[in-house]
Amino acid sequence: MKILVVTLILAIVCILMAVVPSFSDEAPPVSGQVTFLYYEDLERASEFYGQSLGLKVTTDLDWVKIYEVSPGSSVGLVSATGGTHRPSKDKPVMVSLVVDDADAWYVYLKKQGVDVPNPPKDSTKVNVRAFGFKDPEGYTLEVFQWLKK
């Protein structure tokens, strides 16, 4: 009888191990990332990210628009009445776009009529070439490229 009980318990353990997901000390994989920004004028922001920046919209609802920045990385634009937060005058968020050629992006944005106050420059603190500008409601965007050491 003991052998039958032990065999039955081992069988149940084996079944559970096959069915129940295993947990490890490692974090499960992340397949993407979206930074959500909140706007009083969603249409104006949407035109800026879609037309001026040339980003592709992947989600287009009346209260939120999500634009792909790169595979697995997006920026979401949320209306003042939708989502979890509300727009505020203080914009303590910076969206950084990592590119291969900051100078080419500077020229492109200027041609799109984006107000970019300063051209790209090499940082004295970090090994990057970068420039920044504001979107229509004051969020800071940064374009930078990693410099070879």
C-alpha positions as CSV (number, residue, x, y, z in Angstrom):
1,M,0.0,0.0,0.0
2,K,2.9,2.4,0.8
3,I,4.4,1.8,-2.6
4,L,1.1,2.6,-4.3
5,V,0.7,5.9,-2.3
6,V,4.3,7.0,-3.0
7,T,3.8,6.1,-6.7
8,L,0.6,8.1,-6.8
9,I,2.2,11.1,-5.1
10,L,5.1,11.0,-7.6
11,A,2.7,10.8,-10.5
12,I,0.8,13.9,-9.2
13,V,4.0,15.8,-8.7
14,C,5.1,15.0,-12.3
15,I,1.7,16.1,-13.6
16,L,1.8,19.4,-11.7
17,M,5.4,20.1,-12.8
18,A,4.2,19.7,-16.4
19,V,1.1,21.9,-16.0
20,V,2.1,24.6,-13.5
21,P,4.5,27.2,-15.0
22,S,7.9,27.1,-13.5
23,F,9.1,30.1,-11.6
24,S,12.8,31.1,-11.5
25,D,14.8,33.9,-9.9
26,E,15.1,35.6,-13.3
27,A,12.5,38.2,-14.4
28,P,10.2,37.0,-17.2
29,P,11.0,38.7,-20.6
30,V,9.6,42.1,-21.5
31,S,8.4,42.2,-25.1
32,G,8.0,46.0,-25.5
33,Q,7.7,49.4,-23.7
34,V,5.3,52.3,-24.1
35,T,5.8,55.7,-22.5
36,F,2.4,57.4,-22.1
37,L,2.2,61.2,-22.3
38,Y,-1.0,63.2,-21.6
39,Y,-2.4,66.1,-23.7
40,E,-5.0,68.8,-23.7
41,D,-5.0,68.8,-27.5
42,L,-4.6,65.2,-28.6
43,E,-5.0,65.9,-32.3
44,R,-2.3,68.5,-32.4
45,A,0.1,66.1,-30.5
46,S,-0.9,63.3,-32.9
47,E,-0.1,65.4,-36.0
48,F,3.3,66.3,-34.5
49,Y,4.3,62.7,-33.7
50,G,2.8,61.3,-36.9
51,Q,3.7,64.0,-39.5
52,S,6.6,66.0,-38.0
53,L,8.4,63.0,-36.5
54,G,7.2,60.6,-39.1
55,L,6.3,57.9,-36.6
56,K,3.9,55.1,-37.5
57,V,0.6,54.9,-35.6
58,T,-0.1,51.4,-34.3
59,T,-3.2,52.1,-32.1
60,D,-5.6,54.8,-33.0
61,L,-8.6,55.3,-30.7
62,D,-10.5,58.4,-29.9
63,W,-8.7,58.9,-26.5
64,V,-5.2,57.3,-27.2
65,K,-2.8,57.1,-30.1
66,I,0.3,54.9,-29.9
67,Y,3.2,55.5,-32.2
68,E,6.0,53.0,-32.8
69,V,9.4,54.5,-32.1
70,S,11.4,51.3,-32.9
71,P,10.5,47.6,-32.7
72,G,9.2,47.0,-29.2
73,S,9.3,50.7,-28.1
74,S,6.4,53.1,-28.5
75,V,5.1,56.5,-27.3
76,G,1.4,56.7,-26.4
77,L,-0.5,60.0,-26.6
78,V,-3.5,60.2,-24.2
79,S,-6.3,62.7,-24.2
80,A,-7.0,64.9,-21.2
81,T,-10.1,62.9,-20.4
82,G,-8.8,59.4,-21.0
83,G,-6.2,57.2,-19.3
84,T,-4.9,57.1,-15.8
85,H,-3.4,60.6,-15.5
86,R,-4.2,64.1,-16.6
87,P,-2.1,66.7,-18.4
88,S,-0.2,69.1,-16.2
89,K,1.9,72.2,-16.9
90,D,5.0,70.5,-15.4
91,K,6.5,68.0,-17.8
92,P,9.0,66.0,-15.9
93,V,9.4,63.4,-18.6
94,M,11.9,63.3,-21.5
95,V,11.5,61.0,-24.4
96,S,14.9,60.1,-25.9
97,L,15.2,58.8,-29.4
98,V,18.4,56.8,-30.0
99,V,19.5,57.2,-33.6
100,D,22.5,56.4,-35.8
101,D,22.9,59.9,-37.1
102,A,21.8,62.9,-34.9
103,D,22.8,65.4,-37.6
104,A,20.5,63.8,-40.2
105,W,17.6,63.9,-37.7
106,Y,18.3,67.6,-37.0
107,V,18.1,68.4,-40.7
108,Y,15.0,66.3,-41.1
109,L,13.2,68.0,-38.2
110,K,14.1,71.5,-39.4
111,K,12.7,70.6,-42.8
112,Q,9.5,69.5,-41.1
113,G,9.2,72.9,-39.4
114,V,10.0,71.6,-35.9
115,D,11.4,74.3,-33.6
116,V,14.8,72.9,-32.7
117,P,16.7,75.6,-30.9
118,N,20.2,74.2,-31.0
119,P,22.0,71.9,-33.4
120,P,23.5,68.6,-32.2
121,K,26.6,68.7,-30.1
122,D,28.9,66.2,-28.5
123,S,28.3,65.9,-24.7
124,T,31.1,66.5,-22.3
125,K,29.5,64.2,-19.7
126,V,28.4,61.2,-21.8
127,N,29.7,59.7,-25.0
128,V,26.8,60.9,-27.2
129,R,26.0,63.5,-29.8
130,A,22.6,65.0,-29.0
131,F,20.1,67.8,-29.3
132,G,16.7,68.5,-27.8
133,F,13.4,70.2,-28.5
134,K,9.8,70.4,-27.2
135,D,6.6,68.9,-28.5
136,P,3.4,71.0,-28.9
137,E,2.5,70.8,-25.2
138,G,6.0,71.2,-23.7
139,Y,7.3,67.6,-23.3
140,T,11.1,67.5,-23.9
141,L,12.3,65.2,-26.7
142,E,16.0,64.4,-27.1
143,V,17.7,62.8,-30.2
144,F,21.0,61.2,-29.6
145,Q,23.5,58.9,-31.1
146,W,26.2,56.9,-29.2
147,L,29.7,58.0,-30.2
148,K,32.4,55.5,-30.8
149,K,35.1,55.5,-28.2
